[in-house]
Amino acid sequence: MKKNKKPHSDQKIIEIKNVDKFFGAHHALKNINFDVFEGEVVVIIGPSGSGKSTLCRTINRLETIDSGEIKINGELLPDDGPSLAKLRSEVGMVFQSFNLFNHKNILDNVTLGPVKVLKKNKNEAEKEAIKLLEQVGVAEQAEKMPSQLSGGQKQRVAIARALAMHPVAILFDEPTSALDPEMVNEVLDTMVKLAEDGMSMVVVTHEMGFARKVADYVVFMADGEILEVAPPDEFFDNPKTARAQDFLGKVLNH
């Protein structure tokens, strides 16, 4: 467990058991197993094409699975309908490409879910949205349109939007890979604060410094399989598999 971080509980928020996923003949996920406990940060790393983003997207059923099971708070992922919508409101998702509504201002982007899905009063939703925008450092942008913001600001708005739904966990799918280098840290700093506040998080990222600093454990994937699961210091200092050693040799020495 990281310093400054609230201890996590024994409650499993996400359970992934024996999950397989195919795209045609391509076996994208092979017998995936891991759990995320309340307050834990799990960072998934690995080479491009290893199945990291696919795995992240199966957790809130943006991708279906072919076999195995995924549970959120002890309940199996629903197939579709209102129960799936409820699940998606409970598991936040922050994408590589922000996915903000370009025709709505920042405040409306953050309040849309709480008003439409959680049926919150608009004034109440707006008050909370301003607090969340303050929390991620972009409250002064509330009346602007997404096109007026930098990539780093847009991604912090996307995080505020996820938080506005009071999720049990947030999934981050390469949240900094579309950003200019100078904007990466402002997003990572926001994510570090979330982790310190005890948010359960699954993060797919190429940011090794973040993984080392914030992860409770690192999941290393290659070719659709999980090859190693270990606390970050153990993984980065002493990777067990040749594939992980090769990967770290390439990403840490540049």
Accessible surface in RSA format (square Angstrom, percent):
REM  Atomic radii and reference values for relative SASA: ProtOr
REM  Chains: A
REM  Algorithm: Lee & Richards
REM  Probe-radius: 1.40
REM  Slices: 20
REM RES _ NUM      All-atoms   Total-Side   Main-Chain    Non-polar    All polar
REM                ABS   REL    ABS   REL    ABS   REL    ABS   REL    ABS   REL
RES MET A   1   145.69  75.4  71.78  47.5  73.91 176.0  68.73  58.4  76.96 102.0
RES LYS A   2    46.79  22.8  40.39  24.8   6.39  15.2  27.97  25.2  18.81  20.0
RES LYS A   3   178.01  86.8 157.21  96.5  20.80  49.5 114.58 103.1  63.43  67.6
RES ASN A   4   118.79  81.9  77.93  75.3  40.85  98.4  29.02  69.8  89.77  86.8
RES LYS A   5    16.05   7.8   2.86   1.8  13.19  31.4   3.37   3.0  12.68  13.5
RES LYS A   6   123.86  60.4 119.12  73.1   4.73  11.3  77.00  69.3  46.85  49.9
RES PRO A   7   104.19  75.9  86.43  78.8  17.76  64.6  86.43  71.4  17.76 110.4
RES HIS A   8    66.54  36.4  46.01  32.0  20.54  52.5  30.07  31.0  36.48  42.4
RES SER A   9    43.70  36.9  32.96  44.0  10.74  24.7  42.10  89.6   1.60   2.2
RES ASP A  10   136.23  95.4 116.33 115.8  19.90  47.1  36.90  86.9  99.33  99.1
RES GLN A  11    88.27  49.4  79.64  58.2   8.63  20.5  35.97  76.6  52.29  39.7
RES LYS A  12    74.95  36.6  67.01  41.1   7.94  18.9  31.50  28.4  43.45  46.3
RES ILE A  13     5.15   2.9   4.76   3.5   0.40   1.0   4.93   3.5   0.23   0.6
RES ILE A  14     0.02   0.0   0.02   0.0   0.00   0.0   0.02   0.0   0.00   0.0
RES GLU A  15    21.36  12.3  20.86  15.8   0.50   1.2   1.70   3.3  19.66  16.1
RES ILE A  16     1.69   1.0   0.00   0.0   1.69   4.1   0.00   0.0   1.69   4.6
RES LYS A  17    84.49  41.2  84.41  51.8   0.08   0.2  50.72  45.7  33.77  36.0
RES ASN A  18    82.16  56.7  80.33  77.6   1.84   4.4  17.57  42.3  64.60  62.4
RES VAL A  19     0.00   0.0   0.00   0.0   0.00   0.0   0.00   0.0   0.00   0.0
RES ASP A  20    24.98  17.5  24.98  24.9   0.00   0.0   5.08  12.0  19.89  19.8
RES LYS A  21    15.95   7.8  15.95   9.8   0.00   0.0   0.07   0.1  15.88  16.9
RES PHE A  22    87.55  43.8  77.57  48.0   9.97  26.0  77.57  47.0   9.97  28.5
RES PHE A  23    89.42  44.7  76.13  47.2  13.29  34.6  81.97  49.7   7.45  21.3
RES GLY A  24    73.76  91.0   0.00   N/A  73.76  91.0  47.37 130.0  26.39  59.1
RES ALA A  25   109.17 100.4  69.34 107.0  39.83  90.6  79.63 112.1  29.54  78.3
RES HIS A  26   110.71  60.5 102.77  71.4   7.94  20.3  75.08  77.4  35.63  41.5
RES HIS A  27    55.40  30.3  50.18  34.9   5.22  13.3  35.10  36.2  20.29  23.6
RES ALA A  28     5.79   5.3   3.52   5.4   2.27   5.2   4.71   6.6   1.08   2.9
RES LEU A  29     0.00   0.0   0.00   0.0   0.00   0.0   0.00   0.0   0.00   0.0
RES LYS A  30    64.87  31.6  60.90  37.4   3.97   9.4  26.58  23.9  38.29  40.8
RES ASN A  31    91.76  63.3  80.00  77.3  11.76  28.3  25.55  61.5  66.21  64.0
RES ILE A  32     0.12   0.1   0.02   0.0   0.10   0.2   0.12   0.1   0.00   0.0
RES ASN A  33    64.75  44.7  51.71  50.0  13.04  31.4  31.36  75.5  33.40  32.3
RES PHE A  34    16.42   8.2   4.86   3.0  11.56  30.1  16.20   9.8   0.23   0.6
RES ASP A  35    37.42  26.2  33.28  33.1   4.14   9.8   4.55  10.7  32.87  32.8
RES VAL A  36     0.15   0.1   0.15   0.1   0.00   0.0   0.15   0.1   0.00   0.0
RES PHE A  37    54.67  27.4  54.67  33.9   0.00   0.0  54.67  33.1   0.00   0.0
RES GLU A  38    71.99  41.3  71.90  54.4   0.10   0.2  17.37  33.6  54.62  44.6
RES GLY A  39     5.20   6.4   0.00   N/A   5.20   6.4   5.20  14.3   0.00   0.0
RES GLU A  40    12.02   6.9  12.02   9.1   0.00   0.0   0.00   0.0  12.02   9.8
RES VAL A  41     0.00   0.0   0.00   0.0   0.00   0.0   0.00   0.0   0.00   0.0
RES VAL A  42     0.00   0.0   0.00   0.0   0.00   0.0   0.00   0.0   0.00   0.0
RES VAL A  43     0.00   0.0   0.00   0.0   0.00   0.0   0.00   0.0   0.00   0.0
RES ILE A  44     0.00   0.0   0.00   0.0   0.00   0.0   0.00   0.0   0.00   0.0
RES ILE A  45     0.06   0.0   0.06   0.0   0.00   0.0   0.06   0.0   0.00   0.0
RES GLY A  46     0.42   0.5   0.00   N/A   0.42   0.5   0.00   0.0   0.42   0.9
RES PRO A  47    28.01  20.4  23.94  21.8   4.07  14.8  28.01  23.1   0.00   0.0
RES SER A  48   101.34  85.6  72.94  97.3  28.39  65.4  46.17  98.3  55.17  77.3
RES GLY A  49    73.79  91.0   0.00   N/A  73.79  91.0  42.29 116.0  31.50  70.5
RES SER A  50     1.85   1.6   0.13   0.2   1.71   4.0   1.58   3.4   0.26   0.4
RES GLY A  51    11.07  13.7   0.00   N/A  11.07  13.7   8.31  22.8   2.76   6.2
RES LYS A  52     7.76   3.8   6.22   3.8   1.54   3.7   0.63   0.6   7.13   7.6
RES SER A  53    37.72  31.9  34.78  46.4   2.94   6.8  25.80  54.9  11.92  16.7
RES THR A  54    22.58  16.1  21.26  21.6   1.32   3.1   0.63   0.8  21.95  33.2
RES LEU A  55     0.00   0.0   0.00   0.0   0.00   0.0   0.00   0.0   0.00   0.0
RES CYS A  56     0.00   0.0   0.00   0.0   0.00   0.0   0.00   0.0   0.00   0.0
RES ARG A  57    72.16  30.3  72.16  36.8   0.00   0.0  12.59  17.2  59.57  36.1
RES THR A  58     0.38   0.3   0.00   0.0   0.38   0.9   0.00   0.0   0.38   0.6
RES ILE A  59     0.00   0.0   0.00   0.0   0.00   0.0   0.00   0.0   0.00   0.0
RES ASN A  60     4.99   3.4   4.99   4.8   0.00   0.0   0.00   0.0   4.99   4.8
RES ARG A  61    40.86  17.2  34.09  17.4   6.77  16.1   1.29   1.8  39.57  24.0
RES LEU A  62    63.59  35.4  38.46  27.5  25.13  63.2  39.94  28.0  23.65  63.6
RES GLU A  63    38.62  22.2  36.43  27.6   2.19   5.2   2.11   4.1  36.51  29.8
RES THR A  64    68.80  48.9  66.88  67.8   1.92   4.6  46.08  61.9  22.71  34.3
RES ILE A  65    37.44  21.3  17.39  13.0  20.05  48.3  17.39  12.5  20.05  54.4
RES ASP A  66    86.81  60.8  52.13  51.9  34.69  82.0  18.76  44.1  68.06  67.9
RES SER A  67    55.96  47.3  46.75  62.4   9.21  21.2  46.72  99.5   9.24  12.9
RES GLY A  68    40.10  49.5   0.00   N/A  40.10  49.5  11.30  31.0  28.80  64.5
RES GLU A  69    54.68  31.4  52.38  39.6   2.30   5.5  17.03  32.9  37.65  30.7
RES ILE A  70     2.00   1.1   0.02   0.0   1.98   4.8   0.02   0.0   1.98   5.4
RES LYS A  71    50.71  24.7  50.71  31.1   0.00   0.0   8.70   7.8  42.01  44.8
RES ILE A  72     5.32   3.0   2.22   1.7   3.11   7.5   2.22   1.6   3.11   8.4
RES ASN A  73    58.59  40.4  38.07  36.8  20.51  49.4  18.31  44.1  40.27  38.9
RES GLY A  74    46.16  56.9   0.00   N/A  46.16  56.9  24.36  66.8  21.80  48.8
RES GLU A  75   130.30  74.8 125.89  95.2   4.41  10.5  42.46  82.1  87.84  71.7
RES LEU A  76   103.42  57.6  87.13  62.3  16.29  40.9  87.13  61.2  16.29  43.8
RES LEU A  77    19.96  11.1   6.03   4.3  13.94  35.0   6.03   4.2  13.94  37.5
RES PRO A  78    30.55  22.3  20.45  18.6  10.10  36.7  30.55  25.2   0.00   0.0
RES ASP A  79   101.61  71.2  87.19  86.8  14.43  34.1  23.83  56.1  77.78  77.6
RES ASP A  80   101.54  71.1  94.43  94.0   7.11  16.8  27.70  65.2  73.83  73.6
RES GLY A  81    41.33  51.0   0.00   N/A  41.33  51.0  29.61  81.2  11.73  26.3
RES PRO A  82   122.13  89.0 109.92 100.2  12.21  44.4 117.31  96.9   4.82  30.0
RES SER A  83    61.92  52.3  53.24  71.1   8.68  20.0  42.49  90.5  19.43  27.2
RES LEU A  84    18.33  10.2  18.33  13.1   0.00   0.0  18.33  12.9   0.00   0.0
RES ALA A  85    56.97  52.4  47.75  73.7   9.22  21.0  54.02  76.1   2.95   7.8
RES LYS A  86   128.20  62.5 123.16  75.6   5.04  12.0  96.59  86.9  31.61  33.7
RES LEU A  87    11.23   6.3   9.29   6.6   1.95   4.9  10.95   7.7   0.28   0.8
RES ARG A  88    89.22  37.5  77.41  39.5  11.81  28.1  30.42  41.6  58.80  35.6
RES SER A  89    15.07  12.7   8.53  11.4   6.54  15.1   7.31  15.6   7.76  10.9
RES GLU A  90    47.15  27.1  46.80  35.4   0.34   0.8  18.04  34.9  29.10  23.8
RES VAL A  91     0.90   0.6   0.00   0.0   0.90   2.2   0.00   0.0   0.90   2.4
RES GLY A  92     7.13   8.8   0.00   N/A   7.13   8.8   7.13  19.6   0.00   0.0
RES MET A  93    21.11  10.9   7.66   5.1  13.45  32.0   7.66   6.5  13.45  17.8
RES VAL A  94     0.60   0.4   0.00   0.0   0.60   1.4   0.60   0.5   0.00   0.0
RES PHE A  95    38.63  19.3  38.43  23.8   0.20   0.5  38.43  23.3   0.20   0.6
RES GLN A  96    79.40  44.4  78.44  57.3   0.96   2.3  12.66  26.9  66.75  50.6
RES SER A  97    72.36  61.1  59.25  79.1  13.11  30.2  42.83  91.2  29.53  41.4
RES PHE A  98    29.15  14.6  28.99  18.0   0.16   0.4  28.99  17.6   0.16   0.5
RES ASN A  99    73.19  50.5  52.99  51.2  20.20  48.6  23.17  55.8  50.02  48.3
RES LEU A 100    18.62  10.4   2.25   1.6  16.37  41.2   2.25   1.6  16.37  44.1
RES PHE A 101    87.03  43.5  84.94  52.6   2.09   5.4  87.03  52.8   0.00   0.0
RES ASN A 102   108.99  75.2  95.36  92.2  13.63  32.8  29.91  72.0  79.08  76.4
RES HIS A 103   132.50  72.4 107.22  74.5  25.29  64.7  86.38  89.0  46.12  53.7
RES LYS A 104    60.11  29.3  57.30  35.2   2.81   6.7  16.90  15.2  43.20  46.0
RES ASN A 105    28.71  19.8  26.26  25.4   2.45   5.9   3.84   9.2  24.87  24.0
RES ILE A 106     0.00   0.0   0.00   0.0   0.00   0.0   0.00   0.0   0.00   0.0
RES LEU A 107    17.31   9.6  17.31  12.4   0.00   0.0  17.31  12.2   0.00   0.0
RES ASP A 108    46.76  32.8  46.03  45.8   0.73   1.7   7.38  17.4  39.37  39.3
RES ASN A 109     0.65   0.5   0.00   0.0   0.65   1.6   0.00   0.0   0.65   0.6
RES VAL A 110     0.02   0.0   0.01   0.0   0.01   0.0   0.01   0.0   0.01   0.0
RES THR A 111     4.38   3.1   4.17   4.2   0.21   0.5   0.21   0.3   4.17   6.3
RES LEU A 112    45.41  25.3  42.65  30.5   2.76   6.9  45.41  31.9   0.00   0.0
RES GLY A 113    19.41  23.9   0.00   N/A  19.41  23.9  16.61  45.6   2.80   6.3
RES PRO A 114     3.27   2.4   3.27   3.0   0.00   0.0   3.27   2.7   0.00   0.0
RES VAL A 115    42.94  28.3  37.99  34.4   4.95  11.9  37.99  33.0   4.95  13.4
RES LYS A 116   131.41  64.1 122.22  75.0   9.20  21.9  68.58  61.7  62.83  66.9
RES VAL A 117    78.52  51.7  57.76  52.3  20.77  50.0  61.70  53.6  16.83  45.6
RES LEU A 118    64.92  36.2  40.61  29.1  24.30  61.1  45.09  31.7  19.83  53.4
RES LYS A 119   163.48  79.8 135.65  83.2  27.83  66.3  98.38  88.6  65.10  69.3
RES LYS A 120    48.36  23.6  37.78  23.2  10.58  25.2  32.83  29.6  15.53  16.5
RES ASN A 121    89.45  61.7  73.81  71.3  15.65  37.7  28.08  67.6  61.38  59.3
RES LYS A 122   107.22  52.3 101.23  62.1   5.99  14.3  91.31  82.2  15.91  17.0
RES ASN A 123   102.69  70.8  99.70  96.3   2.98   7.2  19.27  46.4  83.42  80.6
RES GLU A 124    97.27  55.8  92.89  70.3   4.39  10.5  39.59  76.6  57.69  47.1
RES ALA A 125     2.56   2.4   0.00   0.0   2.56   5.8   0.57   0.8   1.98   5.3
RES GLU A 126    47.85  27.5  47.74  36.1   0.11   0.3   8.33  16.1  39.52  32.3
RES LYS A 127   149.40  72.9 142.33  87.3   7.07  16.8  93.85  84.5  55.55  59.2
RES GLU A 128    37.07  21.3  35.16  26.6   1.91   4.5  24.17  46.7  12.90  10.5
RES ALA A 129     1.34   1.2   0.75   1.2   0.60   1.4   1.00   1.4   0.34   0.9
RES ILE A 130    58.71  33.4  58.71  43.7   0.00   0.0  58.71  42.3   0.00   0.0
RES LYS A 131   144.52  70.5 139.46  85.6   5.07  12.1  84.81  76.3  59.71  63.6
RES LEU A 132    19.11  10.6  19.11  13.7   0.00   0.0  19.11  13.4   0.00   0.0
RES LEU A 133     0.00   0.0   0.00   0.0   0.00   0.0   0.00   0.0   0.00   0.0
RES GLU A 134   108.36  62.2  89.35  67.6  19.02  45.3  33.42  64.6  74.95  61.2
RES GLN A 135    87.22  48.8  62.75  45.9  24.48  58.3  41.14  87.6  46.08  34.9
RES VAL A 136     4.62   3.0   0.29   0.3   4.33  10.4   2.99   2.6   1.63   4.4
RES GLY A 137    40.83  50.4   0.00   N/A  40.83  50.4  28.75  78.9  12.08  27.1
RES VAL A 138     0.37   0.2   0.37   0.3   0.00   0.0   0.37   0.3   0.00   0.0
RES ALA A 139    25.52  23.5  17.85  27.5   7.67  17.4  17.97  25.3   7.55  20.0
RES GLU A 140   125.34  72.0  90.02  68.1  35.32  84.1  69.97 135.3  55.37  45.2
RES GLN A 141    13.44   7.5  13.44   9.8   0.00   0.0   0.00   0.0  13.44  10.2
RES ALA A 142     7.28   6.7   6.79  10.5   0.49   1.1   6.79   9.6   0.49   1.3
RES GLU A 143   129.28  74.2 110.79  83.8  18.50  44.0  65.51 126.7  63.77  52.1
RES LYS A 144    81.63  39.8  79.75  48.9   1.88   4.5  43.02  38.7  38.61  41.1
RES MET A 145    64.57  33.4  64.57  42.7   0.00   0.0  51.88  44.1  12.69  16.8
RES PRO A 146     0.41   0.3   0.41   0.4   0.00   0.0   0.41   0.3   0.00   0.0
RES SER A 147    94.82  80.1  62.80  83.8  32.02  73.8  48.69 103.7  46.14  64.6
RES GLN A 148   111.64  62.4  79.85  58.4  31.79  75.7  34.67  73.8  76.98  58.4
RES LEU A 149    11.38   6.3   0.00   0.0  11.38  28.6   1.42   1.0   9.96  26.8
RES SER A 150    38.35  32.4  23.88  31.9  14.46  33.3  31.91  67.9   6.44   9.0
RES GLY A 151    17.59  21.7   0.00   N/A  17.59  21.7  10.34  28.4   7.25  16.2
RES GLY A 152     0.00   0.0   0.00   N/A   0.00   0.0   0.00   0.0   0.00   0.0
RES GLN A 153    38.02  21.3  38.02  27.8   0.00   0.0   1.88   4.0  36.14  27.4
RES LYS A 154    46.49  22.7  46.49  28.5   0.00   0.0   3.61   3.3  42.88  45.7
RES GLN A 155     0.00   0.0   0.00   0.0   0.00   0.0   0.00   0.0   0.00   0.0
RES ARG A 156    32.67  13.7  32.67  16.7   0.00   0.0   0.12   0.2  32.54  19.7
RES VAL A 157     0.00   0.0   0.00   0.0   0.00   0.0   0.00   0.0   0.00   0.0
RES ALA A 158     1.41   1.3   0.54   0.8   0.87   2.0   0.54   0.8   0.87   2.3
RES ILE A 159     0.00   0.0   0.00   0.0   0.00   0.0   0.00   0.0   0.00   0.0
RES ALA A 160     0.00   0.0   0.00   0.0   0.00   0.0   0.00   0.0   0.00   0.0
RES ARG A 161    42.91  18.0  42.51  21.7   0.40   1.0  21.81  29.8  21.09  12.8
RES ALA A 162     8.29   7.6   1.39   2.1   6.90  15.7   8.28  11.7   0.00   0.0
RES LEU A 163    16.47   9.2  11.62   8.3   4.85  12.2  11.62   8.2   4.85  13.1
RES ALA A 164     2.41   2.2   2.41   3.7   0.00   0.0   2.41   3.4   0.00   0.0
RES MET A 165    28.14  14.6  22.63  15.0   5.51  13.1  22.29  18.9   5.86   7.8
RES HIS A 166   109.82  60.0  87.41  60.8  22.41  57.3  68.23  70.3  41.59  48.4
RES PRO A 167    13.25   9.7   1.35   1.2  11.90  43.3   1.35   1.1  11.90  74.0
RES VAL A 168    42.77  28.1  30.81  27.9  11.96  28.8  37.65  32.7   5.12  13.9
RES ALA A 169     0.12   0.1   0.12   0.2   0.00   0.0   0.12   0.2   0.00   0.0
RES ILE A 170     0.00   0.0   0.00   0.0   0.00   0.0   0.00   0.0   0.00   0.0
RES LEU A 171     0.00   0.0   0.00   0.0   0.00   0.0   0.00   0.0   0.00   0.0
RES PHE A 172     0.00   0.0   0.00   0.0   0.00   0.0   0.00   0.0   0.00   0.0
RES ASP A 173    11.71   8.2  11.71  11.7   0.00   0.0   0.03   0.1  11.67  11.6
RES GLU A 174    24.61  14.1  23.20  17.6   1.41   3.3   3.55   6.9  21.05  17.2
RES PRO A 175     0.45   0.3   0.38   0.3   0.08   0.3   0.38   0.3   0.08   0.5
RES THR A 176     7.02   5.0   4.25   4.3   2.77   6.6   0.02   0.0   7.00  10.6
RES SER A 177    55.94  47.3  18.19  24.3  37.75  87.0  28.19  60.0  27.75  38.9
RES ALA A 178    58.47  53.8  22.34  34.5  36.13  82.2  32.75  46.1  25.71  68.1
RES LEU A 179    16.65   9.3   0.25   0.2  16.40  41.2   1.91   1.3  14.74  39.7
RES ASP A 180    76.31  53.5  73.33  73.0   2.99   7.1   7.69  18.1  68.63  68.4
RES PRO A 181   113.75  82.9  99.82  91.0  13.93  50.6 103.66  85.6  10.09  62.7
RES GLU A 182   132.19  75.9 103.54  78.3  28.65  68.2  69.67 134.8  62.52  51.0
RES MET A 183    36.71  19.0  36.71  24.3   0.00   0.0  34.79  29.6   1.92   2.5
RES VAL A 184    17.70  11.6  17.70  16.0   0.00   0.0  17.70  15.4   0.00   0.0
RES ASN A 185    98.38  67.8  98.38  95.1   0.00   0.0  20.35  49.0  78.03  75.4
RES GLU A 186    54.67  31.4  45.99  34.8   8.67  20.6  22.68  43.9  31.98  26.1
RES VAL A 187     0.00   0.0   0.00   0.0   0.00   0.0   0.00   0.0   0.00   0.0
RES LEU A 188    17.02   9.5  17.02  12.2   0.00   0.0  17.02  12.0   0.00   0.0
RES ASP A 189    74.07  51.9  72.01  71.7   2.07   4.9  17.86  42.0  56.21  56.1
RES THR A 190    10.14   7.2   9.10   9.2   1.03   2.5   4.56   6.1   5.58   8.4
RES MET A 191     0.24   0.1   0.24   0.2   0.00   0.0   0.24   0.2   0.00   0.0
RES VAL A 192    17.03  11.2  17.03  15.4   0.00   0.0  17.03  14.8   0.00   0.0
RES LYS A 193   117.97  57.6 116.98  71.8   1.00   2.4  80.79  72.7  37.19  39.6
RES LEU A 194     5.49   3.1   5.38   3.9   0.11   0.3   5.41   3.8   0.08   0.2
RES ALA A 195     1.38   1.3   1.38   2.1   0.00   0.0   1.38   1.9   0.00   0.0
RES GLU A 196    59.04  33.9  54.30  41.1   4.74  11.3  13.07  25.3  45.97  37.5
RES ASP A 197    83.86  58.7  71.42  71.1  12.44  29.4  20.80  49.0  63.06  62.9
RES GLY A 198    20.62  25.4   0.00   N/A  20.62  25.4   6.53  17.9  14.09  31.6
RES MET A 199    33.06  17.1  27.18  18.0   5.88  14.0  29.80  25.3   3.26   4.3
RES SER A 200     2.53   2.1   1.53   2.0   1.00   2.3   0.00   0.0   2.53   3.5
RES MET A 201     0.06   0.0   0.00   0.0   0.06   0.1   0.00   0.0   0.06   0.1
RES VAL A 202     0.14   0.1   0.14   0.1   0.00   0.0   0.14   0.1   0.00   0.0
RES VAL A 203     0.20   0.1   0.20   0.2   0.00   0.0   0.20   0.2   0.00   0.0
RES VAL A 204     0.00   0.0   0.00   0.0   0.00   0.0   0.00   0.0   0.00   0.0
RES THR A 205     1.60   1.1   0.90   0.9   0.70   1.7   0.76   1.0   0.84   1.3
RES HIS A 206    82.96  45.3  65.95  45.8  17.00  43.5  47.33  48.8  35.63  41.5
RES GLU A 207    51.72  29.7  50.26  38.0   1.45   3.5   2.76   5.3  48.96  40.0
RES MET A 208    19.33  10.0  14.19   9.4   5.13  12.2  14.42  12.3   4.91   6.5
RES GLY A 209    56.62  69.8   0.00   N/A  56.62  69.8  43.43 119.2  13.20  29.6
RES PHE A 210     9.43   4.7   1.30   0.8   8.13  21.2   5.26   3.2   4.17  11.9
RES ALA A 211     0.00   0.0   0.00   0.0   0.00   0.0   0.00   0.0   0.00   0.0
RES ARG A 212    88.12  37.0  85.37  43.5   2.75   6.6  38.49  52.6  49.63  30.1
RES LYS A 213   125.12  61.0 109.80  67.4  15.33  36.5  76.81  69.1  48.31  51.5
RES VAL A 214     6.18   4.1   4.44   4.0   1.74   4.2   6.18   5.4   0.00   0.0
RES ALA A 215     0.00   0.0   0.00   0.0   0.00   0.0   0.00   0.0   0.00   0.0
RES ASP A 216    19.53  13.7   6.66   6.6  12.87  30.4   6.69  15.7  12.84  12.8
RES TYR A 217    33.82  15.8  33.82  19.2   0.00   0.0  30.00  22.5   3.82   4.7
RES VAL A 218     0.01   0.0   0.00   0.0   0.01   0.0   0.00   0.0   0.01   0.0
RES VAL A 219     0.00   0.0   0.00   0.0   0.00   0.0   0.00   0.0   0.00   0.0
RES PHE A 220     0.00   0.0   0.00   0.0   0.00   0.0   0.00   0.0   0.00   0.0
RES MET A 221     0.00   0.0   0.00   0.0   0.00   0.0   0.00   0.0   0.00   0.0
RES ALA A 222     1.69   1.6   0.58   0.9   1.12   2.5   0.58   0.8   1.12   3.0
RES ASP A 223    90.28  63.2  79.99  79.6  10.29  24.3  27.47  64.6  62.82  62.6
RES GLY A 224     2.12   2.6   0.00   N/A   2.12   2.6   0.89   2.4   1.23   2.8
RES GLU A 225    73.69  42.3  73.69  55.8   0.00   0.0   3.49   6.8  70.20  57.3
RES ILE A 226    39.59  22.5  14.72  11.0  24.87  59.9  14.72  10.6  24.87  67.5
RES LEU A 227    62.78  35.0  39.74  28.4  23.04  57.9  42.91  30.1  19.87  53.5
RES GLU A 228    14.74   8.5   7.55   5.7   7.19  17.1  13.17  25.5   1.57   1.3
RES VAL A 229    73.75  48.5  43.58  39.5  30.17  72.7  43.58  37.9  30.17  81.8
RES ALA A 230     9.02   8.3   6.24   9.6   2.78   6.3   9.02  12.7   0.00   0.0
RES PRO A 231    68.14  49.7  68.14  62.1   0.00   0.0  68.14  56.3   0.00   0.0
RES PRO A 232     4.28   3.1   4.28   3.9   0.00   0.0   4.28   3.5   0.00   0.0
RES ASP A 233    80.20  56.2  78.92  78.5   1.28   3.0  27.64  65.0  52.56  52.4
RES GLU A 234    79.30  45.5  69.95  52.9   9.35  22.3  32.53  62.9  46.77  38.2
RES PHE A 235     0.95   0.5   0.02   0.0   0.93   2.4   0.95   0.6   0.00   0.0
RES PHE A 236    16.31   8.2   2.09   1.3  14.22  37.0   2.09   1.3  14.22  40.7
RES ASP A 237   100.26  70.2  65.98  65.7  34.28  81.1  31.56  74.3  68.70  68.5
RES ASN A 238    88.20  60.8  86.05  83.2   2.15   5.2  17.88  43.0  70.32  68.0
RES PRO A 239    19.40  14.1  16.28  14.8   3.12  11.3  16.28  13.4   3.12  19.4
RES LYS A 240   129.96  63.4 100.65  61.8  29.31  69.8  98.64  88.8  31.32  33.4
RES THR A 241    40.39  28.7  35.62  36.1   4.78  11.4  40.39  54.3   0.00   0.0
RES ALA A 242    79.36  73.0  67.84 104.7  11.52  26.2  68.62  96.6  10.74  28.5
RES ARG A 243    86.29  36.2  80.76  41.2   5.52  13.1  40.41  55.2  45.88  27.8
RES ALA A 244     0.00   0.0   0.00   0.0   0.00   0.0   0.00   0.0   0.00   0.0
RES GLN A 245    90.48  50.6  80.43  58.8  10.04  23.9  29.51  62.8  60.97  46.2
RES ASP A 246    66.03  46.3  55.37  55.1  10.66  25.2  27.51  64.8  38.52  38.4
RES PHE A 247    14.44   7.2  12.39   7.7   2.05   5.3  14.44   8.8   0.00   0.0
RES LEU A 248     7.97   4.4   7.27   5.2   0.70   1.8   7.63   5.4   0.35   0.9
RES GLY A 249    31.86  39.3   0.00   N/A  31.86  39.3  27.26  74.8   4.60  10.3
RES LYS A 250   123.87  60.4 120.16  73.7   3.71   8.8  82.79  74.5  41.09  43.8
RES VAL A 251    56.40  37.1  34.94  31.6  21.46  51.7  40.12  34.9  16.28  44.2
RES LEU A 252    83.74  46.6  55.49  39.7  28.26  71.0  58.08  40.8  25.67  69.1
RES ASN A 253   117.03  80.7  84.85  82.0  32.18  77.5  31.15  75.0  85.88  83.0
RES HIS A 254   189.80 103.7 120.82  84.0  68.98 176.5 117.84 121.5  71.96  83.7
END  Absolute sums over single chains surface
CHAIN  1 A    11632.8       9318.6       2314.2       6142.4       5490.4
END  Absolute sums over all chains
TOTAL         11632.8       9318.6       2314.2       6142.4       5490.4
